[in-house]
Amino acid sequence: MMKAKFHNVRLYVISMILLLPVFYGGSVPYSAYAKSAARLSGPAWVKAERGDEQVSLSWKPIKQAESYTIRYGISPGQYSQTISASSDTYGQTVIPRLTNGTMYYFQIAALVNGERTFYSKEKAVVPMPGFSPKNYVEAEGSNILAKENWNKAVDGDPKTAWSYGMASDNMFLHAYSKIYLNGIQLMASSIREMDRTYTVYGRYTNTGEEQEIGSVTVHLPGGNTPILIDPIQVKPGWYTHIRLMTESETELVYIHEVSFLSDKPPVQNVKGIPGDRQVRLSWDPFPGAEQYRIDYDHNSWFSSPKQSVTVSKDAYTGYTLAGLNNMYPMNFSTVTAIVYGEEYTPSILAKVPISPYPIGDQVPEGTKVSATGYYGLESFNFPEKAIDGDFTTHWAPRMGYKADGTISIIFPDPVNVHSIQLPTFSVADIQIYGLQNDKWKDLGVRKFDREMLDRYEPYPVPPGEYEGFLLSIKNKTGAFGLYELRLLYNTN
């Protein structure tokens, strides 16, 4: 009797589930569920670069995308605007007429075979005047215990902030090349309502005497929302070193983002396509430029002479630097606009590996990395350096010679790859494991028997979905450093 009653209840529940579409306006065919289940993931590696009253978006293209849909708003998960973008605009799509100092949230989806993919992960960015010092400077703080916060003011993410629990503190910005400045724009917040003073000190050369070049006192209303404060006007000039000092009567204040104001801004959006002993550079055209100068040199353990080439005003569409050396992980390249014979601030470094092999893609956003070993206070030892997309930084298991170590890299979602790249320096054996269905599988040993050559040769793995990789390093001689873990995806 009880069994029969339970059976009837089960039939009733199943019947109600099947009838739900009828209650809500008609039946839904199975094919619709099948399409929904087969919906593609949204675009990955979405980047949002701030500008003056605008944001520039880019993302990894989706195969066979017919177009893209961009939605955005000023609250997370709530989007008041939707625009369409053509299939070839994934490299750079500019969203204009935005309000400086307001945080915007973006998501992107693609249209494939008439069906919309899922939307990408949400990206937050705040438009503000000036140009980002990210990749121009190395940020540091005056307190060694707050080291993990130092670069959060130049990371392009307004949700992160540089802070330290003192009423006053210093942030140092060391430029990789000379930067022409007229002012500094800050986004800041404070827990409580308060007045805050910001003072800027600068050096005209690496060895020159530091001088106070600007100061401003502002009133912060309190709360977690970043505020675009009044610009700090500084003595115009070329600087290689900036120190920003904050002072208040009470507690810490958060600096979310720093932006540089300049009458001589740099060339923007420098990109490089790697090749065998060459790289093809392109960039956004600079208004009024008569010429451009490209400065580059080899990034190696040994000093190499800097080289320069002056190119025409039309070279921004694509210029090939040839005769480079595959031995080294990459070449530094900056582009400087020349207007009426006067040079402007150099562009950021175009960090492009030089290799006879195809270069894999960066790991997906949200990838987690951890490693064994003692890292100390040297930032190049941090495991995050192995997935930061920068071929000039690396992870090392520990200081010293013949140092072994283990590093694990776990993706937010499985990736479908056929090969990985492990650009490194050293003579070492790397035992490779792949994570599939929550189980580690032995994928063999990648042997590096030369310290400089063939560092970009792909290592084939059984094609399929991987949730992560684990590398166990047996170092044979010298020091070990892993520049990046790169992925070569399956295309079908």
N, C-alpha and C positions, 0 to 999 in steps of 0.2 A: 504493500500500500504506500509506504513512504517512498519507495523507488519510483512508483508510478507518478506520485505527486511531484517529485523532483524532476522527472522527465517532462512533465507538463510545463513546469516553470521554465525549464531550459528552452522548450519549443516557443514559449511565449516571448522570452528575451530575444531569441533569434528572429522571430517574426517581427518584433518591434524594430529591430535594427534594419531589417530588410525594407520595412515600410517607412522609415524616416524620410527618404527622398520624396515619397508621395506627399507626406505632411507638409513638406517645405517646397512644394511647387513642381512636382513631377519626378520621374525616375531618372537616375544617373546611370548611363550604360557602363559596362565593365571597362570598355576601351578608355573612358575618361579616367577611371582609376589607374589604369595601366600607364596612361600618359603622365599622370601626376606622379606616379611612383618612379617613372623613368626621367623625370625632369632633371636637367643638368644643374650642376653647382654653379653659383654665380662667379663673376670674374674674381681672380685672385690677385694679390700683390697690388692692391689699390694704394696709390700714393696721392696725397693732397698737398700741394705747395701753395703757401699763402702769397698774396700780392696786395697791392693797394686797391681796395674795394673789389677784389676778385680772387678767385681760387683756381688753380690749374690742377686738373685731375689726369692721372694716367693709370693704366692697369694692364695686366697680362691678357692679350687677346684670346678670345674663344674661337675655336675652329668652326668655320661655316657660319659665323655670326652675320646676320643680315643687318642688324642695327643694335644700338644700345639705348637703354632707358636710364636716366639719372634722376633720382629723386632726392630732395634735401629740404631741411627745415632747421629751426633754431632750438628744437627740443629733441632729445634722443628718442628714436622710434616714432616720431611724429613729423611727417613730411608735407609741407604746404605747397611745394613746387615740384613739377615734373617736366623734364625736357627730353627730347630725343637727340641722339648723336649717331652719325653714320658709322659704318663698320670699320672705317680706316682712321678714326679719330682717337683710338685707344692710347696713342702715344702722348697726346696732349689735348685736352678739352678744357677751354677756359670758361668759367662761369662768371659773368660780369655783374655789375650793378649790385654788389653786396655792401653791407655796412661794416666799416672797420670797427674792430673791437667786439664784434658779436660772434659767438661760437656757432658754427654751422655743422650739421651732421649730414653726411652723404652716404648713399647706397647706389649700387650700379647693377643692372641686369642686362642680359643679352637676349635677342630674339633669334632663335635657331629653328629653321623649318616651320616657321609660323607659331612656335611655342616659346613662351618666355621662360628663361632659366630662373632659378632662385636668385634672390638679391645677394650681393656681396656682404661681407662684414661691414659694419658701420664705421665710417671714418670721420673724425672731428678735426676741424681746423678753424682758425680765427684769422680773417683778413686783417692786415695791418700794413702801413706804409713802410718803405725801406726794403732792404733785402736781408735774408736770413744769414747769420754768421756761421751756420752749420757748414762744415767742411772748409771754412775759412780760418777758424780759430780752434784752439784746444782750450776748453774751459777747465778751470781749477778753482778750488776754494781754499780759504786760509786754515780750515780745520781738517786734519787728515781723517777724522772719524766720519766726516760727511762726504767722503770721496764718491760714494755711489750717486750722490745728488748733483755733482758738479756739472754734468753735461745735460741735465734735464732742462736747463734754460735755453739750450741751443739745439734741441732735438726735433723741433718742428711740431711737437705735440703739446697743445695748450692744457691738456689734462694733467700733465706732469709739471713739477716745479722744483727749482733749486731753493733749498731752505736749510737753516740750521738754528737750533734753539738758543740763540743769543740775541740781545738787543741790537748788536751790530756785528757785521761780518763782511768779508771781502770775497769777491769773485774775480778771478783773473782770466782774461781772454788773450791768449797768445796767438798772433796772426802768423800764418804760414808764409804770407807775402804781404807787401805794403798795401794798406787799405786807406782810401781817402774818405774821411768822415766829416760830416757837418753836425751830426747829432746821433742820439741813441733813443730808440723807442722801446718802452718796457710794457709788459703785461704783468700785473702784480695783484696780490690779494692779501688780506690779513684776517685772522680769526675774529678780532675785535676792531671796532672803530678806532682810528688812530691817525696821527700825522707821521709822515715818514720822509726822511731826507736821503736822497741818492746823490753821491758825489762821484765824478768820473776823473780818473787820473790817466795820463797817457805818456807814451814815449814815442819819439820820432824815429828812433833806431833801436836795435836790440840792446845796445850798450849805452844809450843816451840816458840823461837824467829824467826821472819821472816828474811830471808837472800836473797840477790840478787844471783841468780843461773845461769843466762844466759841473753844475750842481742844480738840483731842484728839490723843493719840499712840497709834498702833495698830501691831501687828505684822503684816506682810504675808508670806505663806509663799513667795512667788516663783512664777513661771510666768505663762502667758498668760491664765488664767481670771480674769475679773473677780470680785472679792470684795465682798460687801456689808459695809462696815465699820460700827463702832458709830456711831450718830448723834452729830452735833456739836450739843450743846444750846447755844442762843444766848439772849441777853437778849431776852425777848418784846417785840415792838413792831412799829411800821410802818416799813418801810425802802424807800428808793429806790435804794440803792447797796450792793452787797456785794462785798468783795474776799476771795478765798480764797487764802491763801498756803500753799505746801507746802515743807517742809524735811526733809532727811535727811542722813546722813553720806556717802552715796556718789553714786548716779546717779539718773537720771530715774525717775519713777513715772507711770503712766498713770491718768488719771481718765476713766472710761468714761461715767458718767452722774451728774448732780446732781438731787436731788429736794428740794423744800421741804416742811418739816413746819410745820403751822399749826393753831392752835385756831380760826381764822377762815378756812377754805378757800374757794376761789372756786366760783361756779357752773360746772358742767361741760357740755361738749358743746354749746356755742352754735352754732347753724347758721342760715344765712340763705338764703332763696330770692329771687333778684333779680327785679326787675320794672321797668316803666316808671315812673320817679320814685318808686319805693318798694322796700322790702325787707321780707319777712316773716321775723321771727326766732322761733326756738324753742330750748328748752334743757331740760336735765334738771331735774326738780323738786328744790328744795333743802329738806332736812328742817327743819321748823319755820318756814319763811319766811312772814312776814305780807304782805310786799310785795316787789316788785323795782323797781330803778331802772335805766333804760336811758340811758346817756350816749353821745352821738354827735356827730360834726361832719364837715364835708366835708373830704376829703383833696384839697387844691389847692395851687397855688403861692402863693396868697394866704391870709392868716389869716382864719378864719371863726369866729364865736362858737360855743362849745360849747352843745349843747342837751341837756336832760334831760327824761325823762318817767317818772313813777311809775305802775306798773301793778299790777294785783291779783295775788294769789298763784296764780291759775289761768291767768295769761297765758303760762306756759311752754309751753302746747300750741300757741301761735302768736299773735304780735302783729305787726301791720303798721305800720311807720314809713312814713308817706306825706309827700308834699310835698317830696321830695328833688330833687336837681338832676342831670340826666343829663350835664351838662357835664364833670363830674369823674369820675375812674376808679372811685371808690367812696366809701363813707362808713365811718368807724370807728364801731363799736358795742361797748360792753361792758355786761354785765348784772351788777348787784350785788344780792345777797340782803340783806334787812333782817329780822332776827330780834329780836323784843322791842325794836324801835326801834334796834338796834345794827347798823351796817353791817359786812359781811364783805368779804374781798378781792374786787375786781372780777374778772370773768371775763376770759379772753383776748379779744383783738379779733376780732370776727366780720368777716372781710374779704370783703365781697360787692360785686361791681360793680353799678352802677345803670345800666340801659340799656333803651331801647325794643326792642332786638333780643334774640333768644335768645342765651344765653351758652354758648359751646362748652366741651368737656371739656379737661382737662389732658392733656398728652402722656403716653404710657405710661411706667411706671417702667422705668428702664434706658436711656432716650433719651440719646444723646450729643450734645453741643453744642460747637461751636468757632467762633471768630470772628477776624477780622483787627483790627488796631488795637493801640494801646498802652493798657493798662488801669491802669497805675500801682498805687498801693496803695489806691485808692478802691474799696471792695467793690461799690458799685452799678454799676461798670463791667463786672464779670465776666459773661461770656456765660451762665453758669448762671442768672442772674437772669431770663432770658427764658423759662425753663421751670420755675420753682420754685413755680408755683401762687399766687404772691403778687402781687396787682395793685398793691401799693404799692412794689414794687421794679422796677428796669428795667436793661436792658443799654444801654450807650452805646458807640459805636465808639471814641471817644477824647474827651478833654476839649477844650473850645473850640467855636467856632462853625463852621457849615457843614462839619462833620466827616462824611465818607462812611465806609462800612464794609460788610463782608460777614459774614453769620452763617449757618452750616449746622447743621441739626437732623436727626439720623439716628435712626430708631426701631429698637428691638431686633427687631421683627417688623413686616411691612407692616400699614398701617392702611387701612381702607376709609372714605373721607371724601368729602363733596361740597362742603365749604366750609372755609375757615380764617378765623380772626380775628387781627388784628394791632393790638391796642390800643397806641397810641403817642402821643407829642406831638411836634410839629414840622410844618413844611411840607416835604414830601419826596415823592419818587417811589421806590417799592420794586419793583424787578424781581424777579419770583417764578419760581423753577424747582422742578419736582417730580421726584423720583427714582423712576423706574419701570423695572424690569428692568435695574438698574445703569446707566441712562442718564438724564441730566438733560434734562427737557423744559421749554421755555419756556411759562409759564402766563400771561404778560402782566404789566402794570404796575398796581400799586395806588397811586393818587394821593391824597395827603393835602394838601388845599389850605387847611385850617383847623386851627388849633393845638389847639382844644378839642373841637369838635363831631364827632359821628358816629364816634367812635373804635372803637365795637364793631360797626359794620356788617360783616356777614360778606362775605368775598371768595369768590365761587364758583370752584371748580376742576372740571375734568372728573371726574365721579364715578368712583371706582375705587380700586385698591390703590396706596398710596404708601409707599416705603421711607424717605422723608425730604423735606425742603424746604430750599432755599437762598434767602436774601434778600440782594439787592444794593441798598444804600441810597444814593440820590443826594439829599443834604440841600440844600435850597434856601436856608434861612435859619435862624438860631438854632442851638440844640443839638438833638440827636436822642436819643430814648430809646424802646426797645421794652419794654413792660411784660410781655407774654406772647405766645407763639404758642399759640392754642387751636384745637381740632379739632371740627368738626361732622360726626358720623358718619352714614353711611347706615344706615337701620334695617332694610333687607331683605337 
